[in-house]
Amino acid sequence: MKQDKRVILMAVMGTSPAVLTETVWALAHREKPVVPDEVVVITTSSGKNGLKSAVMTGTPSVWESLKSALRKEKIAIDGKLVFGETSIRVIPDENGNEAGDLRTGADNLRAADFMLGELRKYTESPDTVVLASIAGGRKTMSALLFSCMTLLGREADKVYHVLIPPEYECGMEPPFYFPQKGVTHQLLSRGKPTGGKVTSAKVAIELFEVPFVRMRGWYQEKFKTIPPGYQTLISRMQMVAPSATVYPEIEIDAWNGAVKVDGRIVSLSKTCFATLLLLANGCPVKDLHEKLCALHTAHGAAKCDWLASFQEGERFNGHSPVDTVYKTMSELRKKLAAAGFANVETLVPQRRRPVMFPLDRITWHNTDKVADICGCLFSFLSKKDEG
């Protein structure tokens, strides 16, 4: 990574402060070393106290020893690895005080809002790169930071997890923070010596880059500003992103007015079928009334039974109000839902919502005849006509 931008390491932390120093060490020892300019830790009050005691106190402190060790290896750290008490951001409790732990759902939702806010401080600037460490803290803290990164992360931002060999995870005395020359550790099990020892410099640290989906590009042009709250942002995202669902297979016979949902025949009125036909062609909801009124006067309907019946009806005869569209769509949703279409709003949306159904899952039959009669009203942009 070219460090032409300011690199921020943001880590969640619980009662294992070593994951922070291990991550910094591993980043600095990559094939292309990365040394964060600034380090930010999100934690609880107990995590803050443990971190300060373990890493930031003593002469020299573990943090200063880490910087000294990197400097001896001629790794450029001057002006980098800025980290102090103000770098520790404590999640608030319900009263705005420092939370001692995250025990309830409400605690974790506050933590999500807090993480999102802290992350936004850095991801809103084009001159920063954020490296998120999810190795520390409770599992929910790691999961929430990862989720926040999917919502706010940009192309250059990364998520990491740091690992040491499992035989060393039960603890060592003195505690292991990073590989140090001339230091030997007594291995522990449940806090007691096992008799085994390991040389600090031989403890291998693996830094795993966790792939993640960056969703920011899906919504940033649709929102004037990014919502400040985690739940609000998730809710807004779900409004503009494709639904996470298994869509049914839909077959439409455009000439005979027949519809199947996952092989089940759906009995529709002629107005409902005409509405479905337009929606399945990608017609925006705002244009439905105009298109249906135009379909009502299309020439050659006598050759097509369902279309002839539609044109004999009162709806969409040029005098029906716009609300007629919404009533018809409501009827259509009920019919499709009764046929087993679980997420029918994706194809027949509520007012002002876009069509989210993947139209390529619709199989068409006999579209050429209807296109000949109705001209440019139908484009049949979905799957190729199957006869």
NORPE-V872047 format. One record per residue. N is the residue number from 1. SS is DSSP state (A for helix, B for strand, O for the rest). Layout:
n = (N	N)
ss = (SS	SS)
//
This chain:
n = (1	2	3	4	5	6	7	8	9	10	11	12	13	14	15	16	17	18	19	20	21	22	23	24	25	26	27	28	29	30	31	32	33	34	35	36	37	38	39	40	41	42	43	44	45	46	47	48	49	50	51	52	53	54	55	56	57	58	59	60	61	62	63	64	65	66	67	68	69	70	71	72	73	74	75	76	77	78	79	80	81	82	83	84	85	86	87	88	89	90	91	92	93	94	95	96	97	98	99	100	101	102	103	104	105	106	107	108	109	110	111	112	113	114	115	116	117	118	119	120	121	122	123	124	125	126	127	128	129	130	131	132	133	134	135	136	137	138	139	140	141	142	143	144	145	146	147	148	149	150	151	152	153	154	155	156	157	158	159	160	161	162	163	164	165	166	167	168	169	170	171	172	173	174	175	176	177	178	179	180	181	182	183	184	185	186	187	188	189	190	191	192	193	194	195	196	197	198	199	200	201	202	203	204	205	206	207	208	209	210	211	212	213	214	215	216	217	218	219	220	221	222	223	224	225	226	227	228	229	230	231	232	233	234	235	236	237	238	239	240	241	242	243	244	245	246	247	248	249	250	251	252	253	254	255	256	257	258	259	260	261	262	263	264	265	266	267	268	269	270	271	272	273	274	275	276	277	278	279	280	281	282	283	284	285	286	287	288	289	290	291	292	293	294	295	296	297	298	299	300	301	302	303	304	305	306	307	308	309	310	311	312	313	314	315	316	317	318	319	320	321	322	323	324	325	326	327	328	329	330	331	332	333	334	335	336	337	338	339	340	341	342	343	344	345	346	347	348	349	350	351	352	353	354	355	356	357	358	359	360	361	362	363	364	365	366	367	368	369	370	371	372	373	374	375	376	377	378	379	380	381	382	383	384	385	386	387)
ss = (O	O	O	O	O	B	B	B	B	B	B	B	O	O	O	O	O	A	A	A	A	A	A	A	A	A	A	A	O	O	O	O	O	O	O	O	O	B	B	B	B	B	B	O	A	A	A	A	A	A	A	A	A	A	A	A	O	O	O	O	O	A	A	A	A	A	A	A	A	A	A	A	O	O	O	O	O	O	O	O	O	B	O	O	A	A	A	B	B	B	O	B	O	O	O	O	O	B	O	O	O	O	O	O	A	A	A	A	A	A	A	A	A	A	A	A	A	A	A	A	A	A	A	O	O	O	O	B	B	B	B	B	B	O	O	O	O	O	A	A	A	A	A	A	A	A	A	A	A	A	A	A	O	O	O	O	O	B	B	B	B	B	B	B	O	A	A	A	O	O	O	B	B	O	O	O	O	O	O	O	O	O	O	B	B	B	B	B	B	O	O	B	B	B	B	B	B	B	B	A	A	A	O	O	B	B	B	B	B	O	O	O	O	O	O	A	A	A	A	O	O	O	O	O	O	O	O	O	O	A	A	A	A	A	A	A	A	A	A	A	O	O	O	O	O	O	O	O	O	B	B	B	B	O	O	O	O	B	B	B	B	O	O	B	B	B	O	O	O	A	A	A	A	A	A	A	A	A	A	A	O	O	O	O	A	A	A	A	A	A	A	A	A	A	A	A	O	O	O	O	A	A	A	O	A	A	A	A	A	A	A	A	O	O	O	O	O	O	O	O	O	O	A	A	A	A	A	A	A	A	A	A	A	A	A	A	A	A	O	O	O	O	O	A	A	A	O	O	O	O	O	O	O	O	O	O	O	O	A	A	A	B	B	B	B	O	A	A	A	A	A	A	A	A	A	A	A	O	O	O	O	O	O	O	O	O	O)
//
